[in-house]
Amino acid sequence: MKKLILFTLYLIPVLLLIGFVSNFSVNVPVDDEWRLASLFEKIAAGNVTFNDFWALHSNHRILFPKIIIAVLAFASRWNINYQLCLSIGLAAITFIAMYKLSSMQVKTVADDLWHLANILTCILLCSLVQHENWLWGFQLAWFFVNLCFVAAVYALVSNHKLLPNIRISLAAVFCFVASFSLAQGLLSWLAAIPAVAALEGNAAQKRKRLIVWILLFATTCAVYSIDYHPSRKTSIISLLNKPLLVIDYFLSLLGSPIVRSPGISALVGLLIFATFLFWGFHFGRKITEHREALPWLSIGLFSVLSALFITAGRAEFGAIQAIESSRYTTNSILLLIALVQLGQLFVRGKIATINRTYKFVYRVLAGLLIGIIFVNSQQAIAQSRSALLYKQGAQDCLQLINYLEPSDYFKNSPESCLRVLSKKTWLVREGAAIIDKIGWIKFAKNIEFISNTEKVYGYLHKPQTSNKSLTVKQNDAVKAAGWAVLPEKLQQPNIVLLSLGDKKSFFANAYVNLDSPDIAKSLKSELYNNARWAVDLSDNNLPIAQTEIKAWVYNPVDNQFVQLRGG
């Protein structure tokens, strides 16, 4: 019975994560993923070369993630959900490796404190605070690098019968793969040095292995630097002139998995960093007596080095960026996991007379951390729910891209559904043309425009300008609003599209997401509780002349654009 309860406790975080991803994921490429379209085109045409995989992506060489994503894309017709599932799988394998590392620390796995530490490790690895990475297929590289480093540490410290030279060779392979998956993967070589130094052998053998390891790291860096011309360069001298900004960013990054509030996050990060330094000193001064702490010291060191690396590249944006960018928490969480495991070892190492007190404190802190993770998860769910409609609208936008004009609105407006896919809307249009050519996504074509229908699809209230006229003048602001539904359809429209005059194309969009209890009451269905929409249009979006604005919804079942009444 106890085993079943424990298995359930380990499984719950994974099941909650799967439920979260299945509820809030949208099968549409976003941001960096569009830059891979040209690679897919070359693969489909059969003229891809190694240099296409080797080429920099931003400031990173993501050789192995490109290969993985390309395989998944061609196997699934670029279904992003395959990448999301792989991210979950990588995190699950990482936990299994950590569980194995932790099991080396105890003689029996029946220890309640040990199980508490590992359940908390599982909760942290599956934490929804990383929601940006869980819902963005391209970010599987972060989970992949974490797995590679944990696997390298496991190869170095595990108590199997493999010779030290074989174990160090395996670890080197994992670090090499990590190095060409994300730039911070290069740091895995440095973070693994304590585990390399602790391999059994005499002083000469240890010295030789360390030299070989450092030479392998230097060689990897040299290979990495071949034809390295980053698009974004960071001035270290400029950062050194702003030490408080750098420190604030670094500490906020470490504290962001727990607290996402300016100032407080930095204080929490300082506490986390100080605790790691304390335990590093405690276990490190007699590492031969505390070999069980080695993997967690290395994992914690990797997290700290990664945070320093991210700080060097991003500190100029301010600490608020470290707090708001949940994708960075996937690295920061490793430091919390290291503290959880080192804390367990610290408590276990105390003499019996004070062990109970330390265990009680550990359990209280673990419970507090679980509570904080629960609160953060609720916030992540709320943020993901609010972003869901915009992603779904962007998915519709992509399907209808052949009918969207290259207007100023779609290029620059914060309400543009194309900009949800990427702020570089030209990249989306180029990528869409490529995947249409390959045949992965069926874009809507030959759509019929229907102006008069028996059923009511919604209304466009008369657009109002600041001059109380439909004649748009310079510096005018036009507000268009109304409501829209798909009658007798379970899936309601995510966006309304706006056209000018008799054009069979659209210059703007609006999201159907505003409260409309009156519409729901009138149409006798709760499906229409959020049927209203509104959008502000500047004079840049409209011709300076008398014009007629029309609003439309897309009916995918009948492949029709249906005009809303009124206007």
N, C-alpha and C positions, 0 to 999 in steps of 0.2 A: 504493500500500500504506500509506504514511504517513497519507494522508487517511482511509483506512478505520479505522486504529488510533485516530486522533484522534476520529473520529466515534463510535467505540465507547466511548472514555473519557468523552466528553460524555454519551452516552446511558445509561451504566451507573447513575449516581445517580438518573435519572428512572425507569428500569425497577425499581430496588430500591424506590423510593418507591411505585410502583404496586403492586408485590408486597406491600409492607407494608400498604398500605391495603386491598387485596383480602383479605388474610388476617385482619386484625384489626378491620375495620369491621363494625358491626351496624346494620341498617336499623331504627332506632328513635329517635324524638325524645328529647332529654334537656335538662334545665335550661331555659335561656332560650327554647329552641324552643317550649316549651309555651305561652309567653306570646303566640305568634303565632297560636294556634288561633282566638282571637276575631276576628282580622283576616281569616283565611280564611273564617270563618263569614259575615262581612259581604260579602266578595267573592262567595261562592257565592250569597248571598241578593240580590245586586245593589244593596245599599245602602251600599257603602263610599264614604268621602269622602277628600279629600286629608288632612284632619286625622288620619285613622287611620294614615296613613303618616308624617305629620309628628310624631306624638306621641312623647314621650321613651321610650326603652327603657333603663331604669336611668338613667344620666346622659348618655346618648348620643342623638344624632339619627341614626338609621340608615335614613334615607329610601331611599337607593339599594339597600342590601342587602335591605331589606324588599321592594322591588319585584322584585329578582332572585330571592329565595327564594320569593316568591309565585308568580312565573311557573314556576319549577321545580316547586313543589309541585303546582300544577294540571296541569302537563304530565306529571307522574309519579305522581300520587296520593300525593304526599308521600313519595317514595322518597328517603331521606336520602343515598343513594349518588350521586345526581345532584349534590348540593351538594359532596360530597367530590371528585368528578371535576372540578368547576369549580374548586375550590381548587387542585388539581394543575395545571389548565390556566392559571390566573392566575399561578402561580409559574413555569410554563414560559415564558409570554409575558414576565414580568418578567426572566427570564434572557436572553431574546432581546434585549430592550431594553438590558440591561447589556452584552451581548456587542457590540452596535452601538456603545454608548458607548465601550467599551474599544478597538474597532477603529479609532477616530479617533486613537488614541495612537501607532500604529505605521504604518510605510510598507508593511510586508508582514506578513501573518498567519502567516508561516512561522517566526516567532520562538518558540523553545521556552519561554522565560520567560513570554512573553505567553500562550501556551496553558496553561501551568501555572497562572497567575493566574486564567484564565477557567474552567478545569476545577475549580479550588478554589472559585470563585464558584458554580458549578453545584452542587457538593457541599454547600456551605453552605446554598444556597436550598432544597435537597431534604433537608436534614438531618433525621433522625428525632428529634432532640432536641425538635422542635416537635410531638411525637406527639399531644399533646392537641388541637392545632388541625387536624392531618391527619385525625383520627378524629371530629371534631365538626363537622357540617355548618354550624352557625350561625357558625362562626369564619371562614368565607370572607371576611368583611368585613376581616380583618387582611391577607389576601393581596391583596384588592382595593385597599385603601388604599396598600399598598406599590407596587402596579403603577401606580396613579394618580400617585403622586409621582415614580417613576422616569420615567414617560411625560412628566410636566411638565418634568423636568430635560432629558430627551432633546429635547423641543421647543425648549428654550431654547438648548442648546449644540450641537445638531447642525449640521453644515456643509452645509445644503441652501440652495436659492435663495429660500426664503421670506423676506419682509421681516421685520425685527425686530418690528414691531407685530403682525404675524400670528402670529409665534412666541410672543410674550408673551400674545396672546389665547388661543392653544391651551393654553398652560401654565396660564392662569387658569381655563380650563374644567376641566382635570384637578384643580387644587387645590380648586375649588369642589365637584366631585363627591366628592373625598376628605373634605372638611369635613363633608359630610352623609352620611358612611358610618361614621365613628368620630370621637369627640371629638378624638383626637390628629391627625386629618386637618387640623384648623385650623392645626396647626403646620407643615404643608407650605408655607404662604405665607411663613413666616419662614425656613425652611430653604432656600427657593429664592432668597432675596434675593441671595446671592453670584453666582448664575448670571444673575439679572436685571441686576445692576450691571455684569456683564462683557459684555453685549450691545454690539455695535459701534455707534459713533456718537460725536458730540462731547459735551462735558461737559454742555451744556444738554439734549441729547436724553436722556442717561443720567439726569440729575436728574429730568426730567419722567417718565420711565418708572418710576423708583423711587417717586415721589410717587403715580403712578397705581396702582402695585402695592400700596402701603401703604393707599391709599384702598379698593381692592378688598378687601383683607384686613379692614379695619375694617368695611366694609359687610357682608361675610360674617358677621363676628362679631355685628353688630347684628341681622341676620336670624336667626342661630342663637339669639340670646337671647330672641326673641319667645316669650312664654308659657313661659319656661324655669323650671321648678320641680323641681329634682332631688330624687329620693327619698333620696339619700345625700349629705350635706354634709360637707366637710372643713374643719377649722379650721387655717388656715395658721399662725395665732399659736401654736396648740398644738404644731405640728410644729417651729416655730422654737425652741421651748423644749427640743426633743430633737434637737439637731443631729447627734449621733453616730448616733442611730437612723436619721435621714434619709440621712446619708452612707453608712452601712453598707448600707441598702436599695438606694440608687442604684448603688453599686459592685457589689453582689451581682447586681443586675439585668443589668449590663453583662457580668459574668463568667459568668453562668449558662449560656450556650451552650457553654462549655468545661468548667467545673468546677461541679458541683452539690453543694458541701460548704460548710457554714457557716464563715466566716472566710477560707478559701482562695479561695472564689468572689469575695469582696470584694477580696482582694489581686490576683487576676487581673484583675478589673474595673478596679482602679487602674492596672495596667500598660497595659491596653487604652486607657483614657482618656488617660493620659499620652502614649502613643505617638501618639494622634490629635491631641493638642494640639501635639506636636512637629512632626508633619507639616503640621498646619494653619499653624503659624508658618513652617515652611520654605517651603511653596508659596505661602502667602498674602501674604508680604511682597513677592513679585515675581510676582503673579498674572498679569500681562500676558505674562510669559515662560513661565508654567506653566498655560496655559489648559486643557491636557489633564487637569489635576488638579481642575478646577472641579466636574464632576459628582460625583466621589467625596467631595469636601469637603462638598457639599450633602447627599449621601446619608448621610454620617457624621453631619452636623449634625442631620439629621432623626431619626436613631436616638437621638442624645444628648438632643434635646428631648423625644422620646417617652418616654425613660426618666425624665426629670425630671417629666414629666406623670404618668406611672404612679406614680412615687414620691410625688408630692403627694397622690394619692388612696389609696395603699395602704400607705405607710410605717408607719402605726399597727399593722399586722398583724405587723411584724417582718421581718427579712431572710429568715427561713426560708420565708416566703410567696413572696418573689421567686424563691427557688431552686426551690421545689417546683412553682410554676405555670409549666408549660412553654409555655403560650400566650403569655407575654410574650417568649419568645425570638424570635418571628417579627419583632419590631422590633429586638431587640438584635443579631440576626445581620447586619443591614444595616451596623452599625458594623464588624464583622469583615470584611465584604466590602469596605468602603471602605478598611480598612487593607491588605488583600491587594492591592488595585489601586494604592493610593498607594505601598505598598512597592515594587511593580514599577517605578513611575515613578521612585522615589527611587534604586533600583539602576541603572536605565537611564541616569540623569542623571550618574552618576559617571564620572570620567575613566578611560581604558582601563587605566592601571596598577593601579588598585584595584578595577576593575569585576568581575574574576573572583572576588575574595574576597567581595564583596558578593553576587554571584550564588550562590556556594556557600552562604553564610549564609542567603540567601532560600530556597533549595531545601531546606535542612535544616529551617528553621522551617515551611515548607509541608508537608514530610513529617511533621513532628511534629504539626501541626494536623490533617492527614488521619488520623493514628493516633488522636488524641484523639476526633475525630468518629466513628471506627469504634467505639471503646470506648463512647462515649455512645450510639451507635446500638444496641449490644448491650444496654445498660441500658434503653433505650426499648422494645426488643422484649420484654425480660423483664417490664417493667411492663405493657405492653399485653397480653401473654399472660396475666398474672395477673388483669387486669381483664376479659378477654374473657368468662369464664364468668359474671361478675356482670352484664355487659351482655346476654348471651344469656338469662340468667335473668330480667332485667328485661323483655326482649322477650316472653318467655313470660308473664310477669306481666301485661303490658299486654294480651295477647291474651285472658287469663282474667279481666280486671278486673271483669267483671260478677259474678264469684263470690267476690271478695275483700271481706271485711267492713271497715267503717271502724273497725277495731280500733286500740287503742293501739300494738300491735306494728307494724302497717303504717305508722302515722303517725310513730313515734319510734324504733323499734329500728334500730341501725346495720346489722342483717342484713336489714332489710326490702327486698324486691326493688322495691317502689314507690319507695323513697327513692333508688335508683340512677337512676331517671328524673328525679326532682326531690325535694329535701327538702321542698318544698311539695306534699305529696301531693294536697291538694285541687285544686291546679292541674292535676295529671295527670288526675284524675277528670273535671274540667270539660272539659279538652282532649280526652279520650277520647270523651266524649259528643258533642262537636262533630264530630270526624272520623268518628265512627260515623254521625252524621246526614248528613254530606256523602257518606259511602259510600266513603271512601278505604281504610280498614282493616276487614277482616272479623273482628270480635270473636267469639270462640267463644260459641255459644248452644245451648240445648237439649242440654246434655251429659248423658249417662247416667252414673249412679254405679253401679259394679260392685264388689260386696263379695267375691264368690267367683269365682275363675278357676282353670282347670286349670294354666295357666302361672304360674310364679313371677315376680312383678314386684319382689319385695324383701320386707324385713322391718322392722317397727318393734319395736325392743327396748323392754321395759317401761319407761316413763318413771319416773325416780327423783326424788323430792323430798328436801329437806333433812330432812324428818321421817319418811323411809322409808315414806311412805304416798301413795296417790293422792288423798287428801283434802288439797286445797290450803288452807293456812292463811296468815295475813298474814305478809309478809316471806319467804315460801317462794320457793325457786328450783328450777325444774323443768328437768331436762335430758332432752330427747328425742333419740334417735339411732337409726340403723339403716343399711340400704343399699337402693338402688333401681336398677332397670334397666328397659329396654324390651326384652324378649326378641326376638331375631331382627331387631332394628332397628339400622341403622348409627348413627343419631342418638340418643344416649342422653339421658335427662332431665337438665335443668339444675337443676331445683328440685323439691322435695317440698313438698306443701301439707298443712297440719294443720287438722283440724276438731274440734269438740267434740260429743260425743253423736251425735245423729241429724241434726244440721244439714247442709244441702246447700250450705254455704258455708264459707269458710276464714278463720281468724283469724291465721294465721302461715305462714311459709315457711322452708325450709332449703335451702341450696345443696348439690348433689350433687357434691362436689369433693375428698373425702378419700381418701387411699390405701387401696386394698383388694386387695392382691395375692392374698389368700386367695380372694376372690370370683372374681377372674379365673382363678385356677387351678381352682377348683371348676366354673366354667361354661365353662372351656376357651376363653377369648377375652380378648385384651388390651383389648377394648373396655370391660371392666369393671374396669380398673385403678384407677379413681377413683370407685367406686360408693357409697362410704359418705357419710353425712351426719350432722350433729349440730347442735342448736340449744339455746340456753339461753332459758328463758321465765321471766319474773318474775311475781309475783303480780298485777301490773297487767294481764297478758295473759290471766289465767284467772279463772273464778268461784271464790269462796272456798267451795267445797263439793266433795263427791264428784263426780268427772267422768271421762269417758272420752275420751282423745285418740286420734284416728285419723289415719293418714298416707296420702296419696294421690299418685299420679303421673298426669299427663295423657298419654293416648295420642291424638295428633292424627289418626292414620290412621283410627281407629274412632270418634273424637270421644267418648271415654270417660274418666272418672276411675276409676282402678283402685286399690282399697284394698290397701295393703301388709299382709302377714300379721303375726301376732304382736300385741303390745300388751298 
